């Protein structure tokens, strides 16, 4: 009987060592946001068993959508990103480092918080006014969200968990508006965020402000940031999931000195999934028709997110 109990104990220990842990959501009070924000934390498989080990941290936008705790029916039936399960699998396969993930919920202010720092047309990005002349250039919401991450949330996470605090061990990641937000945050604050990932980033917004008024005005501005970009080729608007503008952003970074495979990765998913491929993913049948007409949704981000995780935090 002891041998049987011992075998079950070893099996339970093995399972625990291969699965991370999602902590209960908490409300983080913010002076900069003028309220509180819901935050969810994922701890990697070895966190409890290795009390002297410290871990990189990845901050995530649209936090209510990224972990499996959101359930299979969230996000208009697409399901969550399931990043916790993806990270567990990649760690078990030896393809990425163990990391802490911190997911921050969005709010009704999502657009202005996520659209990145806006700069006047024709102005040098470095000299863009912090106090805008027009409502269109109002950066107050973005600045408030950035300050929440930089001055309140990250210091709290660094106090409460065993983190590696350097930029090379701190990433930010999101999709659509969250994609451009992540890239803009890393561009503006490379001494904090040294890793950034954009999945189907909305680089077309605000007349392509980040591309036209920031990157194309930059000279000798290479920063110590590792960038990941992806997109599909079709979205629900009939456009190309921002493929051409994502290509243009990656090209500008190459002009400034970024190197593919070293500190830059650009992946294009060239076609939607076929019926046979969709069946294997477990996506509900009633979503197949839509999935074949748009790659701008949580299903495709769930399927592509592993590429970002492996590139930002490759196994050592």
Legacy VTK file of the C-alpha trace (Angstrom):
# vtk DataFile Version 3.0
C-alpha trace
ASCII
DATASET POLYDATA
POINTS 316 float
0.000 0.000 0.000
2.855 2.385 0.830
4.368 1.816 -2.595
1.056 2.668 -4.242
0.664 5.828 -2.200
4.255 6.726 -2.973
3.647 6.313 -6.698
0.594 8.566 -6.549
2.593 11.154 -4.600
5.350 11.118 -7.219
2.762 11.468 -9.987
1.113 14.411 -8.222
4.511 16.052 -7.702
5.337 15.557 -11.389
2.069 17.203 -12.453
2.650 20.157 -10.117
6.156 20.634 -11.483
4.874 20.882 -15.066
1.958 23.231 -14.453
2.054 26.837 -13.423
-0.444 28.439 -11.076
-3.052 31.098 -11.730
-3.611 33.248 -8.666
-7.008 34.770 -7.824
-7.590 38.097 -9.544
-6.971 41.203 -7.453
-7.783 44.887 -7.615
-4.732 47.140 -7.797
-5.388 50.713 -6.743
-3.860 53.362 -8.992
-3.335 57.047 -8.368
-2.540 57.530 -12.051
-5.695 55.799 -13.277
-7.851 57.380 -10.607
-9.277 54.051 -9.464
-8.396 50.381 -9.466
-7.639 47.841 -12.164
-8.164 44.077 -12.189
-4.895 42.142 -12.416
-4.248 38.413 -12.762
-0.907 36.718 -12.061
0.453 33.425 -13.384
3.365 31.798 -11.548
5.539 29.269 -13.431
5.755 25.552 -12.537
8.895 25.705 -10.382
7.988 28.884 -8.485
6.953 27.238 -5.199
9.593 24.530 -5.348
12.616 26.769 -5.991
12.436 29.606 -3.442
15.770 31.126 -4.462
15.013 31.317 -8.180
13.958 34.583 -9.854
11.944 34.887 -13.047
11.400 37.204 -16.036
8.028 38.936 -16.208
5.637 39.450 -19.123
2.915 42.104 -18.799
-0.233 41.532 -20.863
-3.034 43.808 -22.027
-6.708 42.773 -22.304
-6.058 40.671 -19.232
-9.537 39.203 -18.987
-8.928 37.339 -22.268
-5.485 35.791 -21.949
-5.675 32.933 -19.410
-7.647 29.691 -19.461
-9.616 30.832 -16.399
-11.629 33.015 -18.798
-13.313 29.861 -20.057
-13.926 28.458 -23.542
-16.855 30.743 -24.347
-15.289 34.142 -23.697
-14.393 36.675 -26.374
-17.565 36.270 -28.460
-17.125 32.499 -28.516
-13.490 32.455 -29.652
-12.181 31.409 -26.246
-9.197 32.839 -24.390
-5.545 32.880 -25.440
-4.838 30.111 -22.878
-1.379 31.572 -22.357
-0.949 29.711 -19.077
-1.400 26.344 -20.822
0.818 27.391 -23.730
3.608 28.525 -21.405
3.364 25.286 -19.397
3.692 23.245 -22.598
6.620 25.244 -23.977
8.479 25.045 -20.662
7.906 21.279 -20.470
9.254 20.953 -24.021
12.337 22.995 -23.132
11.529 25.732 -25.661
11.174 28.756 -23.387
12.183 30.021 -19.974
9.808 29.897 -17.055
8.264 33.332 -16.628
5.779 35.171 -14.449
2.853 36.639 -16.404
0.823 39.637 -15.243
-2.434 40.330 -17.090
-4.156 43.706 -16.789
-7.835 44.100 -17.652
-8.962 46.664 -20.203
-11.706 49.250 -19.602
-13.953 51.579 -21.589
-10.861 53.768 -22.038
-9.123 50.978 -23.974
-8.689 52.904 -27.219
-6.969 55.958 -25.753
-4.984 53.901 -23.241
-3.715 51.499 -25.884
-3.227 53.613 -29.020
0.321 54.638 -28.057
1.855 58.073 -27.699
0.641 60.327 -30.515
2.917 62.860 -32.186
1.948 65.833 -34.387
2.263 65.266 -38.119
5.664 66.307 -39.384
7.066 66.767 -35.868
10.108 65.012 -34.538
9.014 62.258 -32.192
11.502 63.271 -29.520
10.042 66.780 -29.351
6.358 65.927 -29.352
4.508 68.092 -26.805
3.291 66.368 -23.660
0.452 68.882 -23.452
-1.530 68.629 -26.689
-2.974 71.502 -28.697
-5.939 69.424 -29.828
-8.108 66.689 -28.409
-6.901 64.377 -31.190
-3.384 64.464 -29.715
-4.550 63.987 -26.154
-2.067 61.520 -24.650
-3.422 61.739 -21.101
-5.025 58.283 -21.074
-1.980 56.575 -22.591
0.334 58.365 -20.168
-1.867 57.389 -17.226
-1.864 53.739 -18.260
1.894 53.787 -18.902
2.533 55.372 -15.501
0.324 52.781 -13.846
2.429 49.995 -15.368
5.784 51.680 -14.815
5.367 53.382 -11.450
2.736 51.352 -9.652
2.135 47.848 -10.976
5.697 46.814 -11.856
7.123 48.011 -8.505
4.357 46.108 -6.708
5.003 42.920 -8.698
8.750 43.259 -8.048
8.084 43.607 -4.303
5.655 40.721 -4.000
7.244 38.139 -6.312
10.726 36.881 -7.106
11.285 38.747 -10.346
14.239 39.617 -12.532
13.827 43.372 -12.766
16.043 44.332 -15.705
14.672 45.391 -19.127
16.077 42.233 -20.723
13.816 40.252 -18.402
10.711 42.432 -18.664
8.303 42.154 -21.575
4.960 43.522 -22.686
2.564 41.852 -25.105
-0.844 42.377 -26.670
-3.003 42.026 -29.749
-4.734 44.521 -32.037
-4.657 47.831 -30.092
-2.736 45.977 -27.388
-0.097 45.203 -30.005
0.611 48.812 -30.883
0.440 49.684 -27.179
3.152 47.133 -26.386
5.470 48.379 -29.128
4.917 52.020 -28.184
5.573 51.321 -24.491
8.852 49.576 -25.269
9.871 52.321 -27.697
9.125 55.068 -25.168
10.484 53.174 -22.138
13.286 50.808 -23.240
14.906 51.077 -19.801
11.897 49.201 -18.422
10.554 47.024 -21.243
13.257 45.204 -23.193
10.843 42.758 -24.829
7.670 43.567 -26.793
5.232 41.511 -28.847
2.479 42.673 -31.187
-0.046 40.168 -32.528
-2.162 41.633 -35.356
-1.139 45.106 -34.199
-3.398 47.984 -35.252
-0.698 50.109 -36.845
-3.247 51.742 -39.170
-4.908 53.785 -36.411
-4.537 57.566 -36.074
-3.275 57.844 -39.672
-0.493 55.325 -38.937
0.905 57.736 -36.346
3.492 55.374 -34.850
4.827 54.401 -38.262
4.707 57.840 -39.921
5.488 60.214 -37.038
7.741 58.079 -34.831
9.664 55.436 -36.752
10.111 57.297 -40.048
11.474 60.343 -38.214
13.893 58.251 -36.149
17.613 58.419 -36.861
20.190 56.197 -35.180
17.572 55.309 -32.608
18.194 51.607 -32.090
17.150 50.615 -28.600
17.932 47.474 -26.569
14.489 45.986 -27.256
13.614 42.599 -28.738
10.512 42.947 -30.956
8.093 40.284 -32.174
5.391 41.034 -34.793
2.832 38.862 -36.468
-0.334 39.179 -38.527
-2.644 37.226 -40.746
-3.701 38.286 -44.223
-7.443 38.864 -43.784
-9.658 40.365 -41.091
-13.322 40.991 -40.404
-13.222 44.397 -42.144
-12.114 42.809 -45.415
-8.626 44.243 -44.961
-5.355 42.335 -44.467
-5.094 42.172 -40.648
-2.664 45.127 -40.871
-0.177 42.955 -42.728
1.249 45.722 -44.933
1.630 48.210 -42.080
3.185 45.572 -39.826
5.628 44.849 -42.658
6.375 48.580 -42.888
7.027 48.828 -39.129
9.402 45.858 -39.288
11.165 47.392 -42.317
11.695 50.674 -40.455
13.198 48.808 -37.513
15.544 46.993 -39.891
16.581 50.375 -41.303
17.389 51.481 -37.765
19.569 48.429 -37.119
17.344 45.617 -35.872
18.301 42.174 -37.182
15.942 39.336 -38.050
16.363 36.345 -35.786
18.441 38.342 -33.321
16.262 41.123 -31.914
13.443 41.156 -34.475
10.955 38.545 -35.636
8.171 39.064 -38.173
5.776 36.194 -38.825
2.903 36.223 -41.340
0.185 33.594 -41.190
-0.444 33.497 -44.917
-3.896 31.890 -44.910
-6.798 31.036 -42.597
-7.206 27.502 -41.283
-8.947 24.888 -43.416
-11.908 22.823 -42.191
-9.595 19.919 -41.421
-7.231 22.139 -39.431
-10.062 23.822 -37.535
-11.503 20.456 -36.534
-8.201 19.493 -34.923
-8.095 22.714 -32.865
-11.397 22.076 -31.119
-12.879 25.417 -32.184
-16.707 25.136 -32.079
-18.154 24.317 -35.482
-20.373 27.409 -35.499
-17.216 29.591 -35.540
-15.522 27.914 -38.505
-17.141 30.083 -41.167
-16.023 33.257 -39.392
-12.543 31.865 -38.681
-12.007 31.356 -42.398
-12.825 35.010 -43.081
-10.853 36.708 -40.344
-7.544 36.071 -38.585
-8.106 39.015 -36.251
-9.501 37.262 -33.184
-8.568 35.408 -30.011
-8.579 32.022 -31.743
-5.724 32.948 -34.066
-3.879 34.786 -31.307
-4.167 31.657 -29.157
-2.705 29.588 -31.971
0.148 32.018 -32.742
1.115 33.201 -29.250
3.665 30.425 -28.762
5.886 32.054 -31.365
6.015 35.281 -29.376
6.750 33.511 -26.096
9.594 31.470 -27.584
11.156 34.505 -29.276
10.869 36.870 -26.296
11.985 34.346 -23.659
13.875 31.517 -25.408
15.140 28.599 -23.362
18.644 29.103 -22.052
LINES 1 317
316 0 1 2 3 4 5 6 7 8 9 10 11 12 13 14 15 16 17 18 19 20 21 22 23 24 25 26 27 28 29 30 31 32 33 34 35 36 37 38 39 40 41 42 43 44 45 46 47 48 49 50 51 52 53 54 55 56 57 58 59 60 61 62 63 64 65 66 67 68 69 70 71 72 73 74 75 76 77 78 79 80 81 82 83 84 85 86 87 88 89 90 91 92 93 94 95 96 97 98 99 100 101 102 103 104 105 106 107 108 109 110 111 112 113 114 115 116 117 118 119 120 121 122 123 124 125 126 127 128 129 130 131 132 133 134 135 136 137 138 139 140 141 142 143 144 145 146 147 148 149 150 151 152 153 154 155 156 157 158 159 160 161 162 163 164 165 166 167 168 169 170 171 172 173 174 175 176 177 178 179 180 181 182 183 184 185 186 187 188 189 190 191 192 193 194 195 196 197 198 199 200 201 202 203 204 205 206 207 208 209 210 211 212 213 214 215 216 217 218 219 220 221 222 223 224 225 226 227 228 229 230 231 232 233 234 235 236 237 238 239 240 241 242 243 244 245 246 247 248 249 250 251 252 253 254 255 256 257 258 259 260 261 262 263 264 265 266 267 268 269 270 271 272 273 274 275 276 277 278 279 280 281 282 283 284 285 286 287 288 289 290 291 292 293 294 295 296 297 298 299 300 301 302 303 304 305 306 307 308 309 310 311 312 313 314 315
